């Protein structure tokens, strides 16, 4: 695991070696806070349902922007060959890059925690949905990150990796939506409903911590990380 941690440290520092990380973080907080406060004063309720409702859609843009460089930039700069010759396992290379992206997203989301703290001073805040919402955010973010990291392997163009990640993440997110399920045969509905990233997030953000939702997100994340390891192994 030393190789994974060393690569994680290198990739995480790379985010903050340029102003890109700060721009991403400020943009993420600005957009999510705007969506929240847009309806907060109208609803006149101390709750964060509005915040977590829009968060997955913001993630569809934000996380692909985080992952698009992880492998694509290595290919473009010609450093991927050097990276693959290091005395580390393939899974350590993948895990190191994944952890770096996850930590960066976690730091950005962490700054938003000032929102529920402020709300708790304004009135009685139900912390169950808040904790569930943040847990769901971490799990959904991990799933998006694993998808983006995998797709970044296929191209040296970061914009292409960005667009591919948005498309696949969006497709998996809406699989369980009613607009999709209503056009399917009845025997396919439970299957596609279970596959949808969005359905499981809605359940967790309500404060209902179901082990099936957690196992689902961990399975999706593990599946795409496994594909990533296979791809790196084949390239090596």
Buried (B, 14 or more C-beta within 10 A) or exposed (E): EEBBEBBBBEBBEBBEEEEBBEEBBEBBBEBBBEBBEEBBEEEEEBBBBBBBBBBBBBBBBBBBBBBBBBBBBBBBEEEBEEBBEEEBBBBBBBBBBBBBBBBBBBBBBEEBEEBBEEBEEEEEBEEEBBBBBBBBBBBBBBBBBBBBBBBBBBBBBBEBBBBBBBEBBBEBBBBBBEEBBEEEEEEEBEEBBEBBBBBBBBBBBBBEBEEEBBEBBEEBBEBBBBBBBBBBBEEE
